[in-house]
Amino acid sequence: MKICLFWHRRDIRLHDNAGLAAALASGLPVVPLFIYDRDILDYLPNKADARLTYIFDEVEKLARATEAAGGTFLARYGKPVEVLEALVQEYDIAAVHSNEDYEPYARERDTAVGQMLHKHSVDFLLYKDQVIFAKDDIMTKSGTVPKVFGAYHKSYLAKLTDDLLLPFGSQEAFTAERLHRLPEAQAGSRPTLASMGFERLEQYVPTADLPAEDVVRNYHKTRNTPALQNGTSRISVQLRFGTLSVRQVMRQAKALNPKLMAEIIWRDFFMMLLWHYPNTATEAYDPKMRHVPYRNNEDEFRAWCEGRTGYPLVDAGMRELNATGYLPNRVRMTVAGFLVKHLFIDWRLGEKYFADKLLDYELANNVGNWQWMAGTGAISAPWFRVYSPESQLAQVDPELKYVKRWVPEVVSSAYVAPIVEHKYARDRAVEAIRAARIAAS
Ligand SMILES: Cc1cc2nc3c(=O)[nH]c(=O)nc-3n(C[C@H](O)[C@H](O)[C@H](O)COP(=O)(O)OP(=O)(O)OC[C@H]3O[C@@H](n4cnc5c(N)ncnc54)[C@H](O)[C@@H]3O)c2cc1C
């Protein structure tokens, strides 16, 4: 019997899933699939990884939901091209449906998968799902890639009709008639964390529900107060792994808070930029910023990682990140700015450290924001702007409520002295970058 596969990647949900809805409407019985990708997992820094634990639990929920609906859920551990080729040889598969992924690795993987499937006369069909506008959906009037957020935001709002936010009916169509149940022996067992060589590590992830309405309504007033536990939406992990759909969160934000809407638009914006400029995952967008002589002092980098810089907001942030895998946006900006300007350490080292630690780690958002802070990006804070971590602290946590939670010794003599003086560090970075820019032009 001919079947089709729906390959879940960063869309670990049944509801409002564009590709899954298309597979279920294709007329062929569907078998959902998840691949624990060795091309990613082999490079995870630790065997106990909270993100993999989260993915695993969510995939298991999908598998149970598929079985309850009368279908079979396949899960495999391996390299996607090899796993899919083996499945194509085992079953009579007419098509593989999946949702688009815009990261450079994912694009290479999908090209290779597409070529392999083509060889076996299997269709590979991809759908836009994780963003509302992708690739060149929004361009400037002269047809170039938008690099001014204000103008992009304006065009985005002008194009955003309610139709684009309607949910796809994947959950409603997820029925025994449209699914395919394989004999148990054929389906094979699903990998476990242990069978893949990993251990469980649980870190707090908000449940996959929309944020409470009052949180969204107050967002513009509370988002820059890190002491508040509910000052922001806390949807980033769900958006990262697709346990919430972006249309769902955008509908709520559109109804209740334009500021939150704008932040979600930043996410589309950075994904669009990374799609156009995949090289910026690892190098400065601005050629004049590619040869900045960063100091990369290892001891200072370690002090930053461990929250021992003597700057309370920086130290609180790094300790929160290490303990929880999360950091509020305003503090992300402070710690990033401090690393790239005050310690004058390459943004790529900070980006990598965040990538290892953040539960919501997202290449496009991480690189986009790091390059913004370093002044190297397609869109950036001016390279000569150096925010004072002390002024930042006075603005966002004047009573040290947030800082004392993570750096209890801050008001005692046990607290470390500042690793570097602000004005000295600012001048050092600005002069070195200025010289590098002149040399490059
Ligand atoms: C140096 C640095 C690194 C960052 N790395 C990441 C990352 O790896 N993954 C990630 O998802 N976000 C990253 N961000 C953006 C932002 O800090 C987080 O998205 C946000 O803090 C997540 O918490 P929240 O869901 O409560 O956000 P909210 O403030 O409630 O925003 C809602 C959603 O909008 C999007 N969003 C918000 N701010 C931004 C932004 N500045 N850029 C792009 N999208 C945004 C996110 O999807 C977020 O979940 C980074 C920011 C900085 C300054």
The ligand as a Tripos MOL2 file, in Angstrom:
@<TRIPOS>MOLECULE
LIG
   53    58     1     0     0
SMALL
NO_CHARGES

@<TRIPOS>ATOM
      1 C1         22.6520   38.2660   22.5730 C.3       1 LIG1
      2 C2         21.2530   37.7290   22.3650 C.ar      1 LIG1
      3 C3         21.0620   36.4060   22.0040 C.ar      1 LIG1
      4 C4         19.7750   35.9060   21.7870 C.ar      1 LIG1
      5 N1         19.6210   34.5720   21.4460 N.ar      1 LIG1
      6 C5         18.3880   34.0880   21.2100 C.ar      1 LIG1
      7 C6         18.2080   32.7100   20.8590 C.ar      1 LIG1
      8 O1         19.1610   31.9350   20.7360 O.2       1 LIG1
      9 N2         16.9400   32.2780   20.6690 N.ar      1 LIG1
     10 C7         15.8500   33.1020   20.7640 C.ar      1 LIG1
     11 O2         14.7170   32.6460   20.5600 O.2       1 LIG1
     12 N3         15.9990   34.4070   21.0600 N.ar      1 LIG1
     13 C8         17.2210   34.9210   21.2960 C.ar      1 LIG1
     14 N4         17.3580   36.2430   21.6440 N.ar      1 LIG1
     15 C9         16.1780   37.1190   21.5940 C.3       1 LIG1
     16 C10        15.3990   37.2650   22.9150 C.3       1 LIG1
     17 O3         16.2630   37.5910   23.9620 O.3       1 LIG1
     18 C11        14.5990   36.0110   23.3040 C.3       1 LIG1
     19 O4         13.8160   35.5920   22.1990 O.3       1 LIG1
     20 C12        13.6530   36.2750   24.4590 C.3       1 LIG1
     21 O5         14.3760   36.7480   25.5680 O.3       1 LIG1
     22 C13        12.9160   34.9960   24.8290 C.3       1 LIG1
     23 O6         12.0560   35.2090   25.9290 O.3       1 LIG1
     24 P1         10.4910   35.4070   25.7120 P.3       1 LIG1
     25 O7          9.9320   34.2840   24.8970 O.co2     1 LIG1
     26 O8          9.8850   35.6630   27.0380 O.co2     1 LIG1
     27 O9         10.4900   36.7180   24.8250 O.3       1 LIG1
     28 P2          9.4290   37.8670   24.5700 P.3       1 LIG1
     29 O10        10.1050   39.1340   24.8640 O.co2     1 LIG1
     30 O11         8.1460   37.5950   25.2550 O.co2     1 LIG1
     31 O12         9.2280   37.8160   22.9890 O.3       1 LIG1
     32 C14         8.3420   36.8810   22.3440 C.3       1 LIG1
     33 C15         9.0630   36.1810   21.2260 C.3       1 LIG1
     34 O13         9.5080   37.1190   20.2570 O.3       1 LIG1
     35 C16        10.7770   36.7240   19.7310 C.3       1 LIG1
     36 N5         11.7920   37.7160   20.1090 N.ar      1 LIG1
     37 C17        11.8060   38.5090   21.2130 C.ar      1 LIG1
     38 N6         12.9080   39.3030   21.2130 N.ar      1 LIG1
     39 C18        13.5840   38.9850   20.0950 C.ar      1 LIG1
     40 C19        14.7970   39.4480   19.5250 C.ar      1 LIG1
     41 N7         15.5350   40.4050   20.0910 N.pl3     1 LIG1
     42 N8         15.2150   38.8850   18.3920 N.ar      1 LIG1
     43 C20        14.4950   37.9240   17.7800 C.ar      1 LIG1
     44 N9         13.3500   37.4480   18.2610 N.ar      1 LIG1
     45 C21        12.8910   37.9650   19.4020 C.ar      1 LIG1
     46 C22        11.1110   35.3900   20.3740 C.3       1 LIG1
     47 O14        10.6700   34.3600   19.5370 O.3       1 LIG1
     48 C23        10.3150   35.4460   21.6560 C.3       1 LIG1
     49 O15        10.0100   34.1710   22.1750 O.3       1 LIG1
     50 C24        18.6480   36.7650   21.9020 C.ar      1 LIG1
     51 C25        18.8420   38.0920   22.2710 C.ar      1 LIG1
     52 C26        20.1240   38.5760   22.5080 C.ar      1 LIG1
     53 C27        20.3000   40.0240   22.8940 C.3       1 LIG1
@<TRIPOS>BOND
     1     1     2 1
     2     2     3 ar
     3     2    52 ar
     4     3     4 ar
     5     4     5 ar
     6     4    50 ar
     7     5     6 ar
     8     6     7 ar
     9     6    13 1
    10     7     8 2
    11     7     9 ar
    12     9    10 ar
    13    10    11 2
    14    10    12 ar
    15    12    13 ar
    16    13    14 ar
    17    14    15 1
    18    14    50 ar
    19    15    16 1
    20    16    17 1
    21    16    18 1
    22    18    19 1
    23    18    20 1
    24    20    21 1
    25    20    22 1
    26    22    23 1
    27    23    24 1
    28    24    25 2
    29    24    26 1
    30    24    27 1
    31    27    28 1
    32    28    29 2
    33    28    30 1
    34    28    31 1
    35    31    32 1
    36    32    33 1
    37    33    34 1
    38    33    48 1
    39    34    35 1
    40    35    36 1
    41    35    46 1
    42    36    37 ar
    43    36    45 ar
    44    37    38 ar
    45    38    39 ar
    46    39    40 ar
    47    39    45 ar
    48    40    41 1
    49    40    42 ar
    50    42    43 ar
    51    43    44 ar
    52    44    45 ar
    53    46    47 1
    54    46    48 1
    55    48    49 1
    56    50    51 ar
    57    51    52 ar
    58    52    53 1
@<TRIPOS>SUBSTRUCTURE
     1 LIG1         1 GROUP 0 **** ****
